[in-house]
Structure formats: C-alpha cells, structure tokens
Amino acid sequence: MVTGGSIAVKHPDEFESWIETYGSEKIILGADAKDGKIAVTGWMEETDQKLIPFIQQYHQKGIRKVICTDISKDGMLQGTATELYKEVLSEIPGLYLVASGGVSGIKDIEQLVEANVPAVIFGKAIYEGRIDLKELERFL
C-alpha cells in the first residue's frame, strides 16, 4: 500500500489516476489537518480545504482507508482528536480511519476503540515509556 497526502491536494488528477490504475485497496489517503483544514508539504502549508469534504470526495472515488493526523496534537502526548475522528466516521460510514497524533497512553487507545476507530498510529508514547507492549496485547 501507498499513502498519498500532499499529492492528493496539489495534484488530484495524478492521485486519482493512481486509484484507477492500482485500485483503491492499494492507496491510502493521508489527511493531515489543523483546525479542521487540510495541511500539506510536511505540515508547512495550510489549505482552505475542509477535512471532511476532502475525505468524502476521495471516498466517493473509491478510497476506503485514510490516515488522519490532527497536527496540533502530533507528538504532544496530550490526547488524541477523538471527537474529530468520531465526526469523520459518522459523516463517512464504511471508512477505515487510522488515527494519528497525540496518543499519551493506553487510555487514549481505549477511547479510540470506544469511538470505533479501527486503527491508531503512535510512537512517542512508546519511546517515552507511557505504553507497555504488554498493555497492547489485548487489542491484538
């Protein structure tokens, strides 16, 4: 699988051609957002595109998996954007959403599970010793 984020914003025709050529099961949409708007180029540029309509447009073109990062939370260890993820999932049924950013401990992962978020990316919480791999076994 390949994740495309900035390209989906800056060169949508090319990104759509990937979906058509390789199939949506091989393409993951990267949707990095700040204040509900898409950010690109390693989070250096904010756009006027709103997160949910952006994801919806690609969902209608076949995308089923999205990595969504609330960049205001990434690396901060202050909790995830669970409410944002709930809103995305309620607006786009059938979406496989991978939450990213802000996980501070196992309780954040439990909240995401309760919100029906099927997957989560985390790193700093492991590096900082806030999550033990044994704690994660119950999710596997």
N, CA, C and O atoms as CSV, one atom per row, in Angstrom:
chain,resi,resn,atom,element,x,y,z
A,1,MET,N,N,0.834,-1.183,0.000
A,1,MET,CA,C,0.000,0.000,0.000
A,1,MET,C,C,0.875,1.241,0.000
A,1,MET,O,O,2.019,1.224,0.455
A,2,VAL,N,N,0.312,2.302,-0.517
A,2,VAL,CA,C,0.993,3.592,-0.601
A,2,VAL,C,C,0.072,4.652,-0.015
A,2,VAL,O,O,-1.138,4.628,-0.239
A,3,THR,N,N,0.651,5.579,0.733
A,3,THR,CA,C,-0.122,6.694,1.267
A,3,THR,C,C,0.201,7.939,0.463
A,3,THR,O,O,1.368,8.256,0.231
A,4,GLY,N,N,-0.835,8.638,0.042
A,4,GLY,CA,C,-0.671,9.909,-0.656
A,4,GLY,C,C,-1.406,10.992,0.100
A,4,GLY,O,O,-2.594,10.853,0.389
A,5,GLY,N,N,-0.719,12.057,0.418
A,5,GLY,CA,C,-1.326,13.163,1.151
A,5,GLY,C,C,-1.253,14.446,0.351
A,5,GLY,O,O,-2.242,14.874,-0.244
A,6,SER,N,N,-0.075,15.063,0.335
A,6,SER,CA,C,0.089,16.335,-0.378
A,6,SER,C,C,-0.274,16.197,-1.851
A,6,SER,O,O,-0.868,17.102,-2.437
A,7,ILE,N,N,0.084,15.065,-2.445
A,7,ILE,CA,C,-0.226,14.876,-3.867
A,7,ILE,C,C,-1.733,14.880,-4.112
A,7,ILE,O,O,-2.189,15.341,-5.158
A,8,ALA,N,N,-2.503,14.372,-3.158
A,8,ALA,CA,C,-3.963,14.348,-3.313
A,8,ALA,C,C,-4.546,15.753,-3.307
A,8,ALA,O,O,-5.623,15.988,-3.856
A,9,VAL,N,N,-3.832,16.685,-2.687
A,9,VAL,CA,C,-4.268,18.079,-2.648
A,9,VAL,C,C,-3.716,18.848,-3.840
A,9,VAL,O,O,-4.458,19.543,-4.534
A,10,LYS,N,N,-2.422,18.723,-4.076
A,10,LYS,CA,C,-1.744,19.535,-5.093
A,10,LYS,C,C,-1.906,19.008,-6.516
A,10,LYS,O,O,-1.904,19.777,-7.477
A,11,HIS,N,N,-2.045,17.685,-6.640
A,11,HIS,CA,C,-2.165,17.065,-7.968
A,11,HIS,C,C,-3.256,15.998,-7.942
A,11,HIS,O,O,-2.973,14.812,-8.112
A,12,PRO,N,N,-4.502,16.420,-7.728
A,12,PRO,CA,C,-5.583,15.443,-7.583
A,12,PRO,C,C,-5.767,14.535,-8.801
A,12,PRO,O,O,-6.128,13.368,-8.648
A,13,ASP,N,N,-5.524,15.051,-10.001
A,13,ASP,CA,C,-5.679,14.206,-11.187
A,13,ASP,C,C,-4.697,13.042,-11.167
A,13,ASP,O,O,-5.048,11.917,-11.522
A,14,GLU,N,N,-3.473,13.317,-10.754
A,14,GLU,CA,C,-2.473,12.255,-10.673
A,14,GLU,C,C,-2.845,11.245,-9.587
A,14,GLU,O,O,-2.746,10.037,-9.800
A,15,PHE,N,N,-3.272,11.737,-8.429
A,15,PHE,CA,C,-3.672,10.842,-7.344
A,15,PHE,C,C,-4.851,9.971,-7.772
A,15,PHE,O,O,-4.876,8.772,-7.493
A,16,GLU,N,N,-5.815,10.570,-8.443
A,16,GLU,CA,C,-6.971,9.811,-8.935
A,16,GLU,C,C,-6.543,8.763,-9.958
A,16,GLU,O,O,-7.128,7.682,-10.023
A,17,SER,N,N,-5.524,9.081,-10.757
A,17,SER,CA,C,-5.049,8.094,-11.734
A,17,SER,C,C,-4.416,6.903,-11.023
A,17,SER,O,O,-4.497,5.777,-11.512
A,18,TRP,N,N,-3.790,7.141,-9.874
A,18,TRP,CA,C,-3.246,6.032,-9.081
A,18,TRP,C,C,-4.376,5.117,-8.617
A,18,TRP,O,O,-4.266,3.892,-8.666
A,19,ILE,N,N,-5.462,5.741,-8.166
A,19,ILE,CA,C,-6.609,4.957,-7.689
A,19,ILE,C,C,-7.138,4.086,-8.819
A,19,ILE,O,O,-7.417,2.903,-8.625
A,20,GLU,N,N,-7.274,4.684,-10.005
A,20,GLU,CA,C,-7.796,3.946,-11.158
A,20,GLU,C,C,-6.821,2.859,-11.616
A,20,GLU,O,O,-7.241,1.753,-11.955
A,21,THR,N,N,-5.533,3.166,-11.626
A,21,THR,CA,C,-4.532,2.231,-12.133
A,21,THR,C,C,-4.271,1.079,-11.176
A,21,THR,O,O,-4.224,-0.077,-11.596
A,22,TYR,N,N,-4.102,1.378,-9.912
A,22,TYR,CA,C,-3.676,0.369,-8.943
A,22,TYR,C,C,-4.801,-0.152,-8.053
A,22,TYR,O,O,-4.644,-1.174,-7.384
A,23,GLY,N,N,-5.928,0.543,-8.045
A,23,GLY,CA,C,-7.060,0.136,-7.232
A,23,GLY,C,C,-7.027,0.784,-5.862
A,23,GLY,O,O,-5.963,0.986,-5.278
A,24,SER,N,N,-8.197,1.103,-5.365
A,24,SER,CA,C,-8.289,1.814,-4.095
A,24,SER,C,C,-7.784,0.984,-2.913
A,24,SER,O,O,-7.443,1.540,-1.869
A,25,GLU,N,N,-7.734,-0.337,-3.070
A,25,GLU,CA,C,-7.237,-1.169,-1.970
A,25,GLU,C,C,-5.725,-1.030,-1.789
A,25,GLU,O,O,-5.185,-1.476,-0.777
A,26,LYS,N,N,-5.044,-0.424,-2.744
A,26,LYS,CA,C,-3.589,-0.226,-2.665
A,26,LYS,C,C,-3.207,1.200,-2.245
A,26,LYS,O,O,-2.036,1.482,-1.992
A,27,ILE,N,N,-4.187,2.085,-2.173
A,27,ILE,CA,C,-3.915,3.502,-1.913
A,27,ILE,C,C,-4.565,3.924,-0.600
A,27,ILE,O,O,-5.747,3.668,-0.371
A,28,ILE,N,N,-3.783,4.572,0.257
A,28,ILE,CA,C,-4.287,5.149,1.500
A,28,ILE,C,C,-4.217,6.661,1.349
A,28,ILE,O,O,-3.195,7.204,0.927
A,29,LEU,N,N,-5.291,7.329,1.689
A,29,LEU,CA,C,-5.298,8.790,1.663
A,29,LEU,C,C,-4.723,9.315,2.966
A,29,LEU,O,O,-5.158,8.917,4.047
A,30,GLY,N,N,-3.752,10.201,2.870
A,30,GLY,CA,C,-3.217,10.884,4.043
A,30,GLY,C,C,-3.930,12.218,4.182
A,30,GLY,O,O,-3.874,13.055,3.282
A,31,ALA,N,N,-4.595,12.413,5.299
A,31,ALA,CA,C,-5.349,13.654,5.528
A,31,ALA,C,C,-4.856,14.287,6.831
A,31,ALA,O,O,-5.358,13.992,7.915
A,32,ASP,N,N,-3.871,15.152,6.696
A,32,ASP,CA,C,-3.331,15.863,7.846
A,32,ASP,C,C,-4.108,17.156,7.999
A,32,ASP,O,O,-4.301,17.893,7.031
A,33,ALA,N,N,-4.557,17.431,9.221
A,33,ALA,CA,C,-5.434,18.593,9.411
A,33,ALA,C,C,-5.044,19.394,10.640
A,33,ALA,O,O,-4.507,18.879,11.621
A,34,LYS,N,N,-5.339,20.666,10.533
A,34,LYS,CA,C,-5.189,21.583,11.664
A,34,LYS,C,C,-6.413,22.483,11.652
A,34,LYS,O,O,-6.731,23.105,10.638
A,35,ASP,N,N,-7.089,22.546,12.776
A,35,ASP,CA,C,-8.309,23.346,12.882
A,35,ASP,C,C,-9.330,22.973,11.812
A,35,ASP,O,O,-10.033,23.832,11.281
A,36,GLY,N,N,-9.400,21.673,11.505
A,36,GLY,CA,C,-10.394,21.179,10.561
A,36,GLY,C,C,-10.085,21.418,9.098
A,36,GLY,O,O,-10.921,21.157,8.233
A,37,LYS,N,N,-8.872,21.919,8.809
A,37,LYS,CA,C,-8.478,22.158,7.424
A,37,LYS,C,C,-7.229,21.363,7.085
A,37,LYS,O,O,-6.380,21.114,7.941
A,38,ILE,N,N,-7.133,20.971,5.828
A,38,ILE,CA,C,-6.032,20.151,5.347
A,38,ILE,C,C,-4.726,20.955,5.341
A,38,ILE,O,O,-4.696,22.124,4.956
A,39,ALA,N,N,-3.655,20.295,5.775
A,39,ALA,CA,C,-2.307,20.859,5.718
A,39,ALA,C,C,-1.448,19.935,4.854
A,39,ALA,O,O,-1.646,18.720,4.843
A,40,VAL,N,N,-0.509,20.515,4.142
A,40,VAL,CA,C,0.324,19.743,3.211
A,40,VAL,C,C,1.790,20.126,3.359
A,40,VAL,O,O,2.160,20.993,4.150
A,41,THR,N,N,2.601,19.448,2.570
A,41,THR,CA,C,4.034,19.716,2.495
A,41,THR,C,C,4.685,19.643,3.870
A,41,THR,O,O,5.319,20.591,4.334
A,42,GLY,N,N,4.509,18.494,4.501
A,42,GLY,CA,C,5.097,18.313,5.823
A,42,GLY,C,C,4.536,19.283,6.844
A,42,GLY,O,O,5.233,19.717,7.761
A,43,TRP,N,N,3.266,19.617,6.670
A,43,TRP,CA,C,2.521,20.484,7.595
A,43,TRP,C,C,2.950,21.945,7.513
A,43,TRP,O,O,2.566,22.753,8.358
A,44,MET,N,N,3.736,22.283,6.510
A,44,MET,CA,C,4.209,23.662,6.370
A,44,MET,C,C,3.160,24.577,5.754
A,44,MET,O,O,3.179,25.786,5.982
A,45,GLU,N,N,2.247,24.006,4.975
A,45,GLU,CA,C,1.227,24.807,4.294
A,45,GLU,C,C,-0.163,24.377,4.738
A,45,GLU,O,O,-0.494,23.192,4.706
A,46,GLU,N,N,-0.967,25.334,5.149
A,46,GLU,CA,C,-2.371,25.057,5.432
A,46,GLU,C,C,-3.173,25.451,4.205
A,46,GLU,O,O,-2.846,26.423,3.525
A,47,THR,N,N,-4.211,24.699,3.929
A,47,THR,CA,C,-5.070,24.993,2.786
A,47,THR,C,C,-6.424,25.485,3.280
A,47,THR,O,O,-6.684,25.532,4.482
A,48,ASP,N,N,-7.275,25.848,2.338
A,48,ASP,CA,C,-8.646,26.232,2.676
A,48,ASP,C,C,-9.590,25.031,2.627
A,48,ASP,O,O,-10.775,25.160,2.935
A,49,GLN,N,N,-9.065,23.859,2.238
A,49,GLN,CA,C,-9.909,22.675,2.112
A,49,GLN,C,C,-10.267,22.123,3.488
A,49,GLN,O,O,-9.399,21.891,4.329
A,50,LYS,N,N,-11.551,21.921,3.693
A,50,LYS,CA,C,-12.013,21.351,4.958
A,50,LYS,C,C,-11.805,19.840,4.938
A,50,LYS,O,O,-11.949,19.186,3.905
A,51,LEU,N,N,-11.462,19.306,6.107
A,51,LEU,CA,C,-11.091,17.905,6.241
A,51,LEU,C,C,-12.165,16.937,5.748
A,51,LEU,O,O,-11.891,16.104,4.885
A,52,ILE,N,N,-13.367,17.034,6.276
A,52,ILE,CA,C,-14.386,16.030,5.956
A,52,ILE,C,C,-14.777,16.052,4.480
A,52,ILE,O,O,-14.836,14.984,3.872
A,53,PRO,N,N,-15.048,17.208,3.870
A,53,PRO,CA,C,-15.336,17.182,2.428
A,53,PRO,C,C,-14.173,16.650,1.593
A,53,PRO,O,O,-14.384,16.000,0.570
A,54,PHE,N,N,-12.948,16.928,2.033
A,54,PHE,CA,C,-11.767,16.420,1.333
A,54,PHE,C,C,-11.769,14.894,1.336
A,54,PHE,O,O,-11.583,14.263,0.296
A,55,ILE,N,N,-11.980,14.312,2.505
A,55,ILE,CA,C,-12.018,12.848,2.603
A,55,ILE,C,C,-13.215,12.306,1.828
A,55,ILE,O,O,-13.095,11.301,1.127
A,56,GLN,N,N,-14.368,12.963,1.948
A,56,GLN,CA,C,-15.572,12.492,1.255
A,56,GLN,C,C,-15.362,12.418,-0.250
A,56,GLN,O,O,-15.797,11.461,-0.891
A,57,GLN,N,N,-14.701,13.419,-0.819
A,57,GLN,CA,C,-14.522,13.427,-2.276
A,57,GLN,C,C,-13.710,12.219,-2.732
A,57,GLN,O,O,-13.999,11.639,-3.778
A,58,TYR,N,N,-12.698,11.838,-1.959
A,58,TYR,CA,C,-11.906,10.668,-2.336
A,58,TYR,C,C,-12.608,9.362,-1.970
A,58,TYR,O,O,-12.407,8.344,-2.632
A,59,HIS,N,N,-13.410,9.383,-0.945
A,59,HIS,CA,C,-14.199,8.200,-0.594
A,59,HIS,C,C,-15.158,7.872,-1.738
A,59,HIS,O,O,-15.370,6.705,-2.069
A,60,GLN,N,N,-15.729,8.905,-2.332
A,60,GLN,CA,C,-16.634,8.711,-3.471
A,60,GLN,C,C,-15.891,8.163,-4.694
A,60,GLN,O,O,-16.506,7.583,-5.589
A,61,LYS,N,N,-14.576,8.348,-4.727
A,61,LYS,CA,C,-13.768,7.827,-5.836
A,61,LYS,C,C,-13.167,6.470,-5.511
A,61,LYS,O,O,-12.368,5.940,-6.283
A,62,GLY,N,N,-13.553,5.901,-4.361
A,62,GLY,CA,C,-13.137,4.549,-4.038
A,62,GLY,C,C,-12.199,4.394,-2.856
A,62,GLY,O,O,-11.981,3.273,-2.396
A,63,ILE,N,N,-11.641,5.474,-2.356
A,63,ILE,CA,C,-10.728,5.369,-1.210
A,63,ILE,C,C,-11.488,4.860,0.009
A,63,ILE,O,O,-12.562,5.366,0.336
A,64,ARG,N,N,-10.926,3.856,0.680
A,64,ARG,CA,C,-11.568,3.285,1.854
A,64,ARG,C,C,-10.726,3.436,3.115
A,64,ARG,O,O,-11.237,3.310,4.228
A,65,LYS,N,N,-9.418,3.710,2.934
A,65,LYS,CA,C,-8.520,3.847,4.086
A,65,LYS,C,C,-7.918,5.250,4.103
A,65,LYS,O,O,-7.448,5.768,3.091
A,66,VAL,N,N,-7.956,5.842,5.305
A,66,VAL,CA,C,-7.432,7.197,5.488
A,66,VAL,C,C,-6.631,7.241,6.775
A,66,VAL,O,O,-7.092,6.798,7.827
A,67,ILE,N,N,-5.420,7.784,6.677
A,67,ILE,CA,C,-4.657,8.125,7.878
A,67,ILE,C,C,-4.931,9.593,8.146
A,67,ILE,O,O,-4.609,10.459,7.332
A,68,CYS,N,N,-5.523,9.859,9.284
A,68,CYS,CA,C,-5.881,11.234,9.639
A,68,CYS,C,C,-5.054,11.665,10.843
A,68,CYS,O,O,-5.115,11.049,11.908
A,69,THR,N,N,-4.288,12.720,10.661
A,69,THR,CA,C,-3.448,13.246,11.730
A,69,THR,C,C,-3.917,14.648,12.083
A,69,THR,O,O,-3.973,15.534,11.231
A,70,ASP,N,N,-4.249,14.832,13.340
A,70,ASP,CA,C,-4.507,16.181,13.838
A,70,ASP,C,C,-3.138,16.735,14.223
A,70,ASP,O,O,-2.591,16.394,15.272
A,71,ILE,N,N,-2.595,17.588,13.369
A,71,ILE,CA,C,-1.211,18.011,13.552
A,71,ILE,C,C,-1.008,18.896,14.775
A,71,ILE,O,O,0.124,19.081,15.225
A,72,SER,N,N,-2.083,19.439,15.314
A,72,SER,CA,C,-1.928,20.228,16.533
A,72,SER,C,C,-1.649,19.329,17.732
A,72,SER,O,O,-1.218,19.807,18.782
A,73,LYS,N,N,-1.896,18.024,17.579
A,73,LYS,CA,C,-1.718,17.080,18.678
A,73,LYS,C,C,-0.512,16.167,18.496
A,73,LYS,O,O,-0.031,15.578,19.464
A,74,ASP,N,N,-0.019,16.043,17.268
A,74,ASP,CA,C,1.031,15.073,16.985
A,74,ASP,C,C,2.290,15.367,17.801
A,74,ASP,O,O,2.805,16.485,17.806
A,75,GLY,N,N,2.764,14.337,18.484
A,75,GLY,CA,C,3.978,14.445,19.276
A,75,GLY,C,C,3.821,15.174,20.598
A,75,GLY,O,O,4.799,15.354,21.324
A,76,MET,N,N,2.611,15.595,20.921
A,76,MET,CA,C,2.392,16.396,22.122
A,76,MET,C,C,2.075,15.552,23.358
A,76,MET,O,O,2.176,16.043,24.482
A,77,LEU,N,N,1.690,14.279,23.157
A,77,LEU,CA,C,1.345,13.388,24.273
A,77,LEU,C,C,0.243,13.977,25.154
A,77,LEU,O,O,0.266,13.824,26.375
A,78,GLN,N,N,-0.728,14.656,24.519
A,78,GLN,CA,C,-1.800,15.288,25.287
A,78,GLN,C,C,-3.177,14.772,24.906
A,78,GLN,O,O,-4.180,15.439,25.157
A,79,GLY,N,N,-3.235,13.610,24.312
A,79,GLY,CA,C,-4.516,13.037,23.928
A,79,GLY,C,C,-4.802,13.200,22.447
A,79,GLY,O,O,-4.255,14.075,21.776
A,80,THR,N,N,-5.673,12.336,21.961
A,80,THR,CA,C,-5.988,12.311,20.528
A,80,THR,C,C,-7.183,13.213,20.222
A,80,THR,O,O,-7.839,13.737,21.122
A,81,ALA,N,N,-7.440,13.375,18.946
A,81,ALA,CA,C,-8.583,14.159,18.464
A,81,ALA,C,C,-9.791,13.239,18.305
A,81,ALA,O,O,-10.388,13.166,17.231
A,82,THR,N,N,-10.142,12.547,19.368
A,82,THR,CA,C,-11.196,11.536,19.320
A,82,THR,C,C,-12.509,12.107,18.804
A,82,THR,O,O,-13.179,11.458,18.000
A,83,GLU,N,N,-12.890,13.280,19.234
A,83,GLU,CA,C,-14.153,13.881,18.773
A,83,GLU,C,C,-14.115,14.141,17.270
A,83,GLU,O,O,-15.114,13.937,16.580
A,84,LEU,N,N,-12.987,14.583,16.767
A,84,LEU,CA,C,-12.839,14.792,15.326
A,84,LEU,C,C,-12.995,13.470,14.586
A,84,LEU,O,O,-13.688,13.402,13.571
A,85,TYR,N,N,-12.356,12.428,15.087
A,85,TYR,CA,C,-12.442,11.128,14.431
A,85,TYR,C,C,-13.869,10.575,14.462
A,85,TYR,O,O,-14.319,9.968,13.490
A,86,LYS,N,N,-14.577,10.780,15.568
A,86,LYS,CA,C,-15.984,10.369,15.650
A,86,LYS,C,C,-16.797,11.082,14.577
A,86,LYS,O,O,-17.630,10.469,13.910
A,87,GLU,N,N,-16.553,12.374,14.417
A,87,GLU,CA,C,-17.288,13.152,13.425
A,87,GLU,C,C,-16.998,12.648,12.017
A,87,GLU,O,O,-17.913,12.498,11.207
A,88,VAL,N,N,-15.732,12.388,11.728
A,88,VAL,CA,C,-15.365,11.868,10.407
A,88,VAL,C,C,-16.082,10.551,10.147
A,88,VAL,O,O,-16.667,10.365,9.080
A,89,LEU,N,N,-16.043,9.642,11.107
A,89,LEU,CA,C,-16.672,8.333,10.923
A,89,LEU,C,C,-18.189,8.419,10.814
A,89,LEU,O,O,-18.800,7.626,10.098
A,90,SER,N,N,-18.801,9.365,11.510
A,90,SER,CA,C,-20.258,9.496,11.397
A,90,SER,C,C,-20.653,10.094,10.043
A,90,SER,O,O,-21.719,9.781,9.514
A,91,GLU,N,N,-19.812,10.935,9.496
A,91,GLU,CA,C,-20.097,11.561,8.197
A,91,GLU,C,C,-19.764,10.647,7.021
A,91,GLU,O,O,-20.343,10.780,5.942
A,92,ILE,N,N,-18.832,9.721,7.230
A,92,ILE,CA,C,-18.372,8.866,6.130
A,92,ILE,C,C,-18.424,7.402,6.582
A,92,ILE,O,O,-17.394,6.817,6.916
A,93,PRO,N,N,-19.613,6.818,6.590
A,93,PRO,CA,C,-19.751,5.415,7.002
A,93,PRO,C,C,-18.922,4.491,6.110
A,93,PRO,O,O,-18.803,4.709,4.904
A,94,GLY,N,N,-18.364,3.472,6.718
A,94,GLY,CA,C,-17.578,2.496,5.959
A,94,GLY,C,C,-16.115,2.870,5.799
A,94,GLY,O,O,-15.340,2.091,5.245
A,95,LEU,N,N,-15.723,4.034,6.268
A,95,LEU,CA,C,-14.337,4.477,6.155
A,95,LEU,C,C,-13.474,3.726,7.172
A,95,LEU,O,O,-13.865,3.566,8.329
A,96,TYR,N,N,-12.309,3.272,6.737
A,96,TYR,CA,C,-11.328,2.680,7.639
A,96,TYR,C,C,-10.377,3.801,8.021
A,96,TYR,O,O,-9.487,4.163,7.252
A,97,LEU,N,N,-10.572,4.344,9.208
A,97,LEU,CA,C,-9.824,5.512,9.666
A,97,LEU,C,C,-8.680,5.090,10.574
A,97,LEU,O,O,-8.874,4.359,11.545
A,98,VAL,N,N,-7.498,5.558,10.245
A,98,VAL,CA,C,-6.325,5.338,11.066
A,98,VAL,C,C,-6.032,6.670,11.756
A,98,VAL,O,O,-5.644,7.644,11.110
A,99,ALA,N,N,-6.221,6.698,13.070
A,99,ALA,CA,C,-5.993,7.921,13.840
A,99,ALA,C,C,-4.497,8.082,14.101
A,99,ALA,O,O,-3.782,7.105,14.324
A,100,SER,N,N,-4.047,9.314,14.069
A,100,SER,CA,C,-2.638,9.583,14.293
A,100,SER,C,C,-2.480,10.894,15.056
A,100,SER,O,O,-3.138,11.894,14.766
A,101,GLY,N,N,-1.593,10.853,16.032
A,101,GLY,CA,C,-1.260,12.078,16.745
A,101,GLY,C,C,-1.842,12.166,18.133
A,101,GLY,O,O,-3.042,11.974,18.328
A,102,GLY,N,N,-0.987,12.459,19.103
A,102,GLY,CA,C,-1.422,12.804,20.438
A,102,GLY,C,C,-1.549,11.686,21.444
A,102,GLY,O,O,-1.816,11.958,22.615
A,103,VAL,N,N,-1.370,10.432,21.042
A,103,VAL,CA,C,-1.553,9.331,21.983
A,103,VAL,C,C,-0.578,9.501,23.149
A,103,VAL,O,O,0.638,9.555,22.964
A,104,SER,N,N,-1.143,9.582,24.353
A,104,SER,CA,C,-0.316,9.777,25.540
A,104,SER,C,C,-0.216,8.521,26.400
A,104,SER,O,O,0.653,8.415,27.266
A,105,GLY,N,N,-1.111,7.578,26.152
A,105,GLY,CA,C,-1.109,6.354,26.939
A,105,GLY,C,C,-2.216,5.432,26.497
A,105,GLY,O,O,-2.933,5.717,25.538
A,106,ILE,N,N,-2.353,4.329,27.195
A,106,ILE,CA,C,-3.312,3.291,26.825
A,106,ILE,C,C,-4.750,3.811,26.882
A,106,ILE,O,O,-5.594,3.348,26.115
A,107,LYS,N,N,-5.045,4.758,27.769
A,107,LYS,CA,C,-6.404,5.300,27.867
A,107,LYS,C,C,-6.835,5.977,26.570
A,107,LYS,O,O,-8.007,5.915,26.197
A,108,ASP,N,N,-5.897,6.620,25.884
A,108,ASP,CA,C,-6.231,7.238,24.597
A,108,ASP,C,C,-6.614,6.177,23.571
A,108,ASP,O,O,-7.549,6.362,22.793
A,109,ILE,N,N,-5.895,5.082,23.577
A,109,ILE,CA,C,-6.219,3.988,22.656
A,109,ILE,C,C,-7.576,3.391,23.010
A,109,ILE,O,O,-8.361,3.074,22.116
A,110,GLU,N,N,-7.861,3.234,24.283
A,110,GLU,CA,C,-9.168,2.736,24.700
A,110,GLU,C,C,-10.282,3.666,24.238
A,110,GLU,O,O,-11.334,3.194,23.806
A,111,GLN,N,N,-10.074,4.978,24.320
A,111,GLN,CA,C,-11.085,5.940,23.851
A,111,GLN,C,C,-11.308,5.803,22.349
A,111,GLN,O,O,-12.441,5.893,21.875
A,112,LEU,N,N,-10.240,5.586,21.608
A,112,LEU,CA,C,-10.376,5.411,20.163
A,112,LEU,C,C,-11.147,4.131,19.844
A,112,LEU,O,O,-11.970,4.116,18.929
A,113,VAL,N,N,-10.888,3.068,20.587
A,113,VAL,CA,C,-11.625,1.818,20.400
A,113,VAL,C,C,-13.111,2.051,20.680
A,113,VAL,O,O,-13.965,1.604,19.914
A,114,GLU,N,N,-13.418,2.747,21.768
A,114,GLU,CA,C,-14.810,3.057,22.110
A,114,GLU,C,C,-15.483,3.909,21.038
A,114,GLU,O,O,-16.696,3.828,20.844
A,115,ALA,N,N,-14.694,4.724,20.345
A,115,ALA,CA,C,-15.218,5.580,19.275
A,115,ALA,C,C,-15.289,4.847,17.933
A,115,ALA,O,O,-15.619,5.447,16.910
A,116,ASN,N,N,-14.974,3.540,17.944
A,116,ASN,CA,C,-14.992,2.707,16.737
A,116,ASN,C,C,-13.938,3.089,15.709
A,116,ASN,O,O,-14.122,2.860,14.513
A,117,VAL,N,N,-12.842,3.668,16.166
A,117,VAL,CA,C,-11.704,3.937,15.282
A,117,VAL,C,C,-10.923,2.629,15.180
A,117,VAL,O,O,-10.450,2.116,16.194
A,118,PRO,N,N,-10.781,2.078,13.966
A,118,PRO,CA,C,-10.208,0.738,13.838
A,118,PRO,C,C,-8.695,0.634,13.969
A,118,PRO,O,O,-8.175,-0.462,14.182
A,119,ALA,N,N,-7.968,1.757,13.847
A,119,ALA,CA,C,-6.501,1.674,13.902
A,119,ALA,C,C,-5.922,2.987,14.408
A,119,ALA,O,O,-6.534,4.048,14.286
A,120,VAL,N,N,-4.728,2.886,14.977
A,120,VAL,CA,C,-4.068,4.071,15.515
A,120,VAL,C,C,-2.561,3.964,15.287
A,120,VAL,O,O,-1.971,2.887,15.380
A,121,ILE,N,N,-1.966,5.099,14.989
A,121,ILE,CA,C,-0.510,5.200,14.871
A,121,ILE,C,C,-0.024,5.953,16.103
A,121,ILE,O,O,-0.562,6.999,16.463
A,122,PHE,N,N,0.998,5.404,16.735
A,122,PHE,CA,C,1.593,6.104,17.868
A,122,PHE,C,C,3.063,5.735,17.932
A,122,PHE,O,O,3.464,4.669,17.465
A,123,GLY,N,N,3.837,6.587,18.489
A,123,GLY,CA,C,5.258,6.317,18.598
A,123,GLY,C,C,5.848,6.894,19.871
A,123,GLY,O,O,6.474,6.188,20.662
A,124,LYS,N,N,5.638,8.181,20.054
A,124,LYS,CA,C,6.268,8.848,21.188
A,124,LYS,C,C,5.854,8.245,22.527
A,124,LYS,O,O,6.660,8.192,23.455
A,125,ALA,N,N,4.614,7.795,22.635
A,125,ALA,CA,C,4.150,7.186,23.888
A,125,ALA,C,C,4.931,5.917,24.205
A,125,ALA,O,O,5.151,5.603,25.375
A,126,ILE,N,N,5.349,5.191,23.184
A,126,ILE,CA,C,6.193,4.004,23.385
A,126,ILE,C,C,7.600,4.451,23.805
A,126,ILE,O,O,8.158,3.957,24.785
A,127,TYR,N,N,8.161,5.400,23.037
A,127,TYR,CA,C,9.525,5.864,23.327
A,127,TYR,C,C,9.644,6.458,24.729
A,127,TYR,O,O,10.674,6.319,25.389
A,128,GLU,N,N,8.584,7.117,25.168
A,128,GLU,CA,C,8.601,7.763,26.480
A,128,GLU,C,C,8.202,6.801,27.607
A,128,GLU,O,O,8.160,7.198,28.772
A,129,GLY,N,N,7.910,5.548,27.269
A,129,GLY,CA,C,7.559,4.558,28.273
A,129,GLY,C,C,6.157,4.714,28.840
A,129,GLY,O,O,5.876,4.225,29.934
A,130,ARG,N,N,5.266,5.393,28.107
A,130,ARG,CA,C,3.901,5.611,28.584
A,130,ARG,C,C,2.966,4.468,28.213
A,130,ARG,O,O,1.881,4.329,28.778
A,131,ILE,N,N,3.396,3.654,27.261
A,131,ILE,CA,C,2.634,2.472,26.867
A,131,ILE,C,C,3.588,1.293,26.896
A,131,ILE,O,O,4.697,1.353,26.366
A,132,ASP,N,N,3.139,0.238,27.518
A,132,ASP,CA,C,3.896,-1.004,27.577
A,132,ASP,C,C,3.326,-1.928,26.501
A,132,ASP,O,O,2.111,-2.003,26.323
A,133,LEU,N,N,4.186,-2.613,25.802
A,133,LEU,CA,C,3.720,-3.517,24.753
A,133,LEU,C,C,2.776,-4.587,25.297
A,133,LEU,O,O,1.891,-5.048,24.576
A,134,LYS,N,N,2.945,-4.980,26.528
A,134,LYS,CA,C,2.037,-5.957,27.150
A,134,LYS,C,C,0.620,-5.400,27.211
A,134,LYS,O,O,-0.349,-6.140,27.038
A,135,GLU,N,N,0.497,-4.094,27.459
A,135,GLU,CA,C,-0.833,-3.459,27.519
A,135,GLU,C,C,-1.558,-3.535,26.180
A,135,GLU,O,O,-2.788,-3.550,26.130
A,136,LEU,N,N,-0.803,-3.581,25.119
A,136,LEU,CA,C,-1.392,-3.591,23.780
A,136,LEU,C,C,-1.890,-4.968,23.354
A,136,LEU,O,O,-2.681,-5.073,22.417
A,137,GLU,N,N,-1.446,-6.009,24.020
A,137,GLU,CA,C,-1.797,-7.371,23.611
A,137,GLU,C,C,-3.306,-7.595,23.570
A,137,GLU,O,O,-3.788,-8.370,22.744
A,138,ARG,N,N,-4.046,-6.944,24.427
A,138,ARG,CA,C,-5.497,-7.180,24.438
A,138,ARG,C,C,-6.185,-6.624,23.203
A,138,ARG,O,O,-7.333,-6.975,22.929
A,139,PHE,N,N,-5.508,-5.764,22.452
A,139,PHE,CA,C,-6.089,-5.210,21.230
A,139,PHE,C,C,-5.759,-6.048,19.997
A,139,PHE,O,O,-6.300,-5.812,18.916
A,140,LEU,N,N,-4.879,-7.014,20.163
A,140,LEU,CA,C,-4.441,-7.812,19.011
A,140,LEU,C,C,-5.295,-9.042,18.813
A,140,LEU,O,O,-5.055,-9.817,17.887
